[in-house]
Amino acid sequence: MQVEVLAALAGGELEPVSRPCIDLDDEGVVRGLGKGCSPSRRLLPGVVVLPALCNAHLHILDASIAEAGETLPLNELVELPTGLKYRLLSSLGDEEIAERASTVAARAASEGALYAGVYAELGARGVELVRKIMSAPGSSARILAQPESKSLEAYSRLLREVGGVGLDTALDLAPWELKQLAGEARRIGGHVHVHVSETPELYRSRDYELVLETRPSAAIHLTYLSPEELTELARAGIGLVFCPRSNMYHLGRLPALSLIPALARETMVALGTDNAAWVPPRVAEEMAFAYIAAHSPGRSSAEALAETLLRAATLDCARLLGLEAAAVEEGAPADRLLAAALPEAQWSGSLRVTLVKRLSGAPVSILQALLAG
């Protein structure tokens, strides 16, 4: 089957291509991407094809307590074990949590977010719940388990069993313990993610210096770090995950988003949506919010920012999580590509900027599903 679309973001660099001809075999795999479709091709006017979206940081279990404690400060909501989140989750049964959160996760998948890094609170129980919740067809999750007791032994056990762990702060373990945990993760190809300088208290604790010393896989939030401190983390090869909507909602502050293009030249940068209880896990909205918050005059800076944010919400995010995402290129399965109805792209001055700013309002579907329909 040959399909002609309005545009595509092709290859690992998300290169804009106008009116490409996508050649698909009988298995729905891309066998060619170029110009010159046959007259019998299938025409999809107004459709832009790009890699599926990725959410680098998601707490999905608390989707089951949406808008709980709307007026409470962050520490009263999420502090373990006394925060409202943990009290409410402990009052719900597994079936109720799974049913509620699965609805939210399935909606995110239907909006093109096929990959996610998901914190699994509640120890082994939470891991099984997250596996069930994130089981939508075509979806892949990097589970980052959290033990019920913050000990090196508990984290190491979950790292070996699950392949990833998530820490609330770099202070959850002694410095030597965090260094040992991060080293073990590197040896086994696992992942250690840590919330870093999300609050002023954590920043004053110099938690980012512990992260520099111990080098976990990824540092999340980074809300209070200076450009110089962010650059240090990036040059140490630590993945950086930004969650600007959550930071603005909970703290009224944004990280240094304008630095994202420069940081992405040093390390993997990704976007996450954080707690589904208070911030809907919509990756396209996160991308648009980050762009508008970081935008400054100048076409070259706008283009670089848009390109980096698109990668941070698709291919680079998946790479950071160790998940296999598909670029729009030969060999890509159509069930891993996103098709967005975005007619504005016909007259846009920049396809990348239009996608970043307008994807959240566009009807989207997985390319294979669109063709089957």
Phi, psi and omega in degrees: 000136173251135182232127174255125179242171181295317182196166176212154169260106193260145172070183182292339179266003180053052182285124179295130178233127181270132176048055179284157172257117180260118182261117183247139176275184184294340179270003180078026180255136179292123178251354178187151178217110183195208181250166170080058173293157174287159179301337182273006183297159174273127183258127177241083184293141177079002183263134174247132181253135181210169177296154176298156183279161183219135179250108189284340183214112185218129167258100186272332183300324183281002168300339181284355178232044186309132177062019173293138176060042187303333184261002185276150174289164188304314184296325179287340178277316195238000181293131179270130005255007191266350183297155181305321180306310184289325178295319181288319178298323180290341179273351182257147174280163182301318182297320181292316177299312183297318182296314181293310184291328178297325177299317180291317180295321179294324177296317179299318178296321179293340177268010173098001179272093184266350184231144181203148168258113193242119171290133179245092175291172173076022174065218183299324177300315180295324178299313180294323177296315180296319177303318180290317184293321185266033185258019178300142181306132179087351183272151175225135181235138167267106181280130179243093190286147175238121178289160178284338174239134186274084177229154179301319180300316181293317178296317182296320180297314179293324177301315180292325184280324190251332181096356179198147175225154179234129179256142176292321178212163175290349180270000179296335178232161172295153182308317181293329178289317178296320178297319179294319180296314180296322177295320177297319178299317179297323181293324185258005182073028180265187186226134172235115178250143185222132169291130185229126175048041177288327182241162178297328179296317179294321179297318180294337177284354182063037183299329181295334176291323174297320180293319176301320182287323189263337175054066169291175183294320185210144174248132189245143175087286174063027193297323187254008182282145176282164175305322180294320180291320176298318180297322176300314179298316181297317182289342174278358178081016179274129177296143183242127182239121181255140179229067192296323180296318179296317179299318179292320182294311186277328191236351182066030183215149177243146171290177183282074187293330182295345180275353186305314179301320179291320180296323182292344174281346182255328186203178176283130177241138183217164178248143175226165182251349174071221190287118182291346177294327188239339179232112180305133185282071181245104187295322181297324176292321178299317181295315180295318179298315181297319181296312183295321180291327185263349188297141172221157182302147178122116184299319184294320179292324179295317180295317180295319179296315181297315179300315182294319180293324176297317177294321181293339180256004180222261191292316182292324175300312180296320178298316179302323181276354183073028179253150183268104175261163182248127169279163178279091183197175179303134180095351182284132174283138183294343178276007174240011180245145183258135177245121182244130175278102188222075184299337178301338180298339180296325183241014182290145172283344179205114180299318182298314181296318179299316178298314181299316186278332191242354182299326183296338179257005184264143170296129181231158174202164171288137187305315182298320179294322179297317180292323179291329182282000000 
